[in-house]
Amino acid sequence: MKNHMEQAIYNLIKKASASIPEDVGNALNSALDMERNRGNVPAADRIEQMIENIRLAGLKQRPLCQDTGIPNFFVELPLGTPRSPFETAAKAAVAEATANGLLRPNSVCPITGKNTGDNLGPGTPAFHWNETDNREIRVQLLLKGGGSENVGAQYSLPNTELNAERSLDGAAKCVLDAVKRAGGKGCPPYIVSVCLGGDRAGGYAAAKNNFLREIGERSTIPELANLERGLLAQINALGIGPMGLGGATTALDVFATALNRLPASYFVTVSLMCWSFRRAKICF
Amino acid sequence: MIFSGTRLSAPLSEGRVRLLELGETVLVSGVIHTARDMAHARMAEASPRDLPFSISGGVVYHCGPIISNTGGRWEVVAAGPTTSTRTDSYVPSVLEKHGPRAFIGKGGLGPASLEAFAKFGCVYLSAVGGCAQLLAEAIKSVEDVFYLEEFGVPEAVWRLDVEDFPAVVTMDSKGNTLH
C-alpha cells in the first residue's frame, strides 16, 4: 500500500513525463508563429509536430519522449528533516512509474552493461538536497534525456582554438561553440544553460540547476542577464533550427549563472536541454 | 494530425530508394526493426544467417522505445527516434552485410555512412526527436522482440508494424546530406 508521499511523488513523475510546463508550451507556440511568418515551412512543420505531440501525451497521459532520462529530484527540506523518508518514497515511486511505462528503464551498469529494469541503481534516481528555512518540503523533478545530456560541454579558459579569453566574451564563445557542435543531435530548439566559474563538478551542477528557472526569467545579475539576451540572439542567428534542419529557432532561452572560481581556473560549463523540457514541482 | 508525403512500403527496392530526393517527406508502412548501438555492434559482426531476424531491404529505426507487457501482449507506450550518431561507425558494415534500404533516426550520420548509402543504395530518414506519442500513433503492433534479456528494453531489437510513419529524407543515395 502506497503512503501519501509515495503517491504524491508518483503523480509528480506522471506530470513531468506526460506534460510540458506552460512557459515551454507558450515558447513553442511563439516559435511556430515566428517560423510561419518567415515562411520557414519545414521548420514550422517540425514545431507543429512537437506541439501535436504535447497534446497527444496529455490526452493519453503517456511520456512525451521515450527517453525519460535519469529522474533528477531537487529537494528542499526544512532544517533538521531527515532525508530517508523522502528518498525511500521516491525510489518506490520511480520503480512503480517505470513498471507502468511512465519512465523508461534507464539505469545501466557501465561494467556489466546490465539494465536494472526499474531505474534504481547507483546514482539513479539522482537527488539534489538543500536545507531551507521553509516549513514545507518542496520538490522539483527534472527529466532530461540522453540526447541533450550527451551534448553538454565544459571549457577551460583561455581556449586558444576558440580565441576565448577569461571574460564574459570568452564564455559566450564557448556557449556558441557548444551549440554549434551539438547541432541537431540534442533535439533543438534548446534551452541553453551556462555556468561561469566554479570547479568542474560545481559547474555542471549549477548549470543543471538553472533548468529550474522558467523561460523568460532573466538572471538577477545585470551582466549575466545581458549575456543571456545577447547569446539568445546569436544562437538563433546560427540557423540550426528545429531538429537541426534549418530555421530561426535554435534556442527558446538562455540561462546563465556564476560561481566564484579559483585564480588558476576559469571553467565555462554548458548544459543543453531539449525542446521537451520536462519539469514539475510539488510541496508537502 | 494528417501528414502528406511519398508512401513507402517496406521492404524497399534499391531502385525505389535511389529515386528519393533530399527534403522529400515520406510516410513509411510495413515491418521495421528498432536498433541502437548494441544491436548495430552485433549486426556489424554477424552474418545474415547468424541473426534471428532479417533487415534485407528493410527499414532500421534508431529508437529505444518504452514498451509495456500486459498479459503477455506487448504494447508500444512511447517510441520517438534516438540520436543516430552512436551507430555511425557500424552503419557501413551493417549496410554491406545486411542490405537495409533505409535508416530512420535523428541527427543524421557522418561521411562514411553517406558514402556507403551511395554505394549500396540506402537513405536516411529524419523523424522529429521527442515526438514519442505522435510517432507511436503510427505503430500498429509489436510483432516480435530479439535480444530482450541480453540488451534490456531500450536496446533490444523490436520488430514493429507501422503505417504512414512520417519522416523526411535528409541523406539520399547520391551523396547529399542536410546534416
Chai-1 contact restraints between the chains, C-beta under 6 A:
chainA,res_idxA,chainB,res_idxB,connection_type,confidence,min_distance_angstrom,max_distance_angstrom,comment,restraint_id
A,R46,B,V128,contact,1.0,0.0,6.0,A-B,restraint_1
A,Q49,B,V128,contact,1.0,0.0,6.0,A-B,restraint_2
A,Q49,B,C131,contact,1.0,0.0,6.0,A-B,restraint_3
A,Q49,B,L134,contact,1.0,0.0,6.0,A-B,restraint_4
A,E52,B,M1,contact,1.0,0.0,6.0,A-B,restraint_5
A,E52,B,L134,contact,1.0,0.0,6.0,A-B,restraint_6
A,N53,B,C131,contact,1.0,0.0,6.0,A-B,restraint_7
A,N53,B,Q133,contact,1.0,0.0,6.0,A-B,restraint_8
A,N53,B,L134,contact,1.0,0.0,6.0,A-B,restraint_9
A,L56,B,Q133,contact,1.0,0.0,6.0,A-B,restraint_10
A,L56,B,L134,contact,1.0,0.0,6.0,A-B,restraint_11
A,A57,B,Q133,contact,1.0,0.0,6.0,A-B,restraint_12
A,R62,B,V77,contact,1.0,0.0,6.0,A-B,restraint_13
A,R62,B,A78,contact,1.0,0.0,6.0,A-B,restraint_14
A,R62,B,Q133,contact,1.0,0.0,6.0,A-B,restraint_15
A,P63,B,A78,contact,1.0,0.0,6.0,A-B,restraint_16
A,P63,B,A132,contact,1.0,0.0,6.0,A-B,restraint_17
A,C65,B,G80,contact,1.0,0.0,6.0,A-B,restraint_18
A,C65,B,G130,contact,1.0,0.0,6.0,A-B,restraint_19
A,C65,B,A132,contact,1.0,0.0,6.0,A-B,restraint_20
A,Q66,B,P65,contact,1.0,0.0,6.0,A-B,restraint_21
A,Q66,B,I66,contact,1.0,0.0,6.0,A-B,restraint_22
A,Q66,B,A78,contact,1.0,0.0,6.0,A-B,restraint_23
A,Q66,B,A79,contact,1.0,0.0,6.0,A-B,restraint_24
A,Q66,B,G80,contact,1.0,0.0,6.0,A-B,restraint_25
A,Q66,B,A132,contact,1.0,0.0,6.0,A-B,restraint_26
A,G101,B,I66,contact,1.0,0.0,6.0,A-B,restraint_27
A,G101,B,S68,contact,1.0,0.0,6.0,A-B,restraint_28
A,G101,B,V77,contact,1.0,0.0,6.0,A-B,restraint_29
A,R104,B,I66,contact,1.0,0.0,6.0,A-B,restraint_30
A,R104,B,P154,contact,1.0,0.0,6.0,A-B,restraint_31
A,P105,B,V153,contact,1.0,0.0,6.0,A-B,restraint_32
A,N115,B,G152,contact,1.0,0.0,6.0,A-B,restraint_33
A,G147,B,T83,contact,1.0,0.0,6.0,A-B,restraint_34
A,G184,B,G107,contact,1.0,0.0,6.0,A-B,restraint_35
A,K185,B,T83,contact,1.0,0.0,6.0,A-B,restraint_36
A,K185,B,G107,contact,1.0,0.0,6.0,A-B,restraint_37
A,C187,B,G129,contact,1.0,0.0,6.0,A-B,restraint_38
A,C187,B,G130,contact,1.0,0.0,6.0,A-B,restraint_39
A,M243,B,V128,contact,1.0,0.0,6.0,A-B,restraint_40
A,M243,B,G129,contact,1.0,0.0,6.0,A-B,restraint_41
A,L245,B,L178,contact,1.0,0.0,6.0,A-B,restraint_42
A,C274,B,G130,contact,1.0,0.0,6.0,A-B,restraint_43
A,S276,B,G130,contact,1.0,0.0,6.0,A-B,restraint_44
